[in-house]
Amino acid sequence: TFASELADAHSGMPSDWVRRVGHRYGARATEVLSLAAADPGLLAPLPGYERVKLAELHHAIMNEHVCTIEDFLMRRTYTYFKAVDQGLAAAQSVADALVSLHVTSRAEADDQLTEYRAHLTDWKKRLAE
């Protein structure tokens, strides 16, 4: 299969992740894998949700026009729905990537963090009611 061929071609990377990237991104999987090959630090997991690697975050920002924390955590990776903390641990990493890749200013990223945290607090209050 395509995913298995990718795993063979990228043997220095975690094979289960490479296969998942192949299934998720299809023909564009090589874009994500190339980022990780160029910068092995991007093989680090997204904090709080190890299934997603930082290479996927960078790819989403650079190639899929992600420009908010919420977009990445809620719509692109479903981290909000799958991580135990709804992406709270990952939010700072997303904000930092948005700034380092020149998508937002630090002030804008900090505002997004504040809004995301407030959303989670509000959501938890509603669950407790």
C-alpha positions in Angstrom: 0.0 0.0 0.0 1.0 3.6 -0.4 1.3 4.0 3.4 3.6 1.0 3.7 5.8 2.3 0.8 6.1 5.6 2.6 7.1 3.8 5.8 9.8 1.9 3.9 11.1 5.1 2.3 11.2 6.9 5.6 12.6 4.1 7.8 14.3 6.6 10.2 10.9 7.9 11.3 8.3 6.1 13.4 6.6 3.7 11.0 3.2 3.9 12.6 3.2 7.7 12.3 4.4 7.6 8.7 1.6 5.2 7.8 -0.9 7.4 9.6 0.4 10.4 7.7 0.1 8.4 4.5 -3.5 7.6 5.2 -4.4 11.1 6.4 -2.7 13.2 3.8 -2.6 10.9 0.8 -0.4 12.3 -2.0 0.5 15.3 0.1 2.0 13.0 2.8 5.5 13.6 1.3 5.1 17.3 2.2 4.7 16.5 5.9 7.4 13.8 5.8 9.9 16.2 4.1 9.5 18.7 6.8 10.3 16.1 9.4 13.3 14.9 7.4 14.6 18.4 7.1 14.2 19.1 10.8 14.1 16.0 13.0 12.9 18.2 15.9 9.5 18.2 14.1 9.1 14.6 14.9 8.4 15.6 18.5 4.8 15.0 19.5 2.3 17.8 20.0 2.3 18.3 23.8 -0.7 16.4 25.3 -1.5 14.5 22.2 1.4 12.3 21.1 -0.4 11.0 18.0 0.2 14.3 16.2 3.8 15.4 15.5 5.0 19.0 15.2 5.7 18.4 11.5 1.9 18.2 11.0 1.5 21.5 12.8 4.1 23.2 10.6 2.6 21.7 7.5 -0.9 22.9 8.4 0.4 26.4 9.0 2.6 26.6 5.9 0.4 24.7 3.4 -3.2 24.6 4.7 -3.4 28.3 5.8 -4.0 27.5 9.5 -3.9 30.9 11.3 -5.5 30.2 14.6 -5.0 27.8 17.5 -8.6 26.8 17.4 -8.5 25.9 13.7 -5.5 23.6 14.2 -6.7 22.0 17.5 -10.4 21.7 16.7 -10.7 21.3 12.9 -7.4 20.1 11.5 -6.4 17.5 14.1 -9.4 17.0 16.4 -7.0 17.3 19.3 -9.7 19.3 21.1 -11.9 16.2 20.9 -9.4 13.5 21.4 -6.8 14.8 23.9 -7.7 14.4 27.6 -7.1 18.2 28.2 -8.9 19.3 25.0 -5.6 20.6 23.6 -4.7 22.8 26.5 -1.1 21.5 26.7 -0.7 21.8 22.9 -2.1 25.4 22.6 1.2 27.1 23.5 3.1 25.1 20.9 0.6 26.0 18.3 0.8 29.7 19.3 4.6 29.5 19.2 4.6 28.0 15.7 2.2 30.6 14.4 4.6 33.3 15.6 7.8 31.6 14.4 6.3 31.0 11.0 5.3 34.6 10.8 1.5 34.1 10.7 0.7 36.1 13.7 2.4 38.5 16.1 3.2 37.4 19.6 0.5 39.7 20.9 -2.1 38.1 18.6 -1.0 34.6 19.5 -1.2 35.5 23.2 -4.8 36.8 22.6 -5.6 33.5 20.9 -4.2 31.6 23.8 -6.3 33.6 26.3 -9.4 33.0 24.2 -8.8 29.3 23.8 -8.2 28.9 27.6 -11.3 30.9 28.3 -13.3 28.7 25.9 -12.1 25.6 27.8 -12.9 27.1 31.2 -16.4 28.0 29.9 -16.9 24.6 28.5 -15.9 22.8 31.7 -18.3 25.1 33.7 -21.2 24.1 31.4 -20.4 20.5 31.8 -20.5 20.8 35.6 -24.0 22.4 35.5 
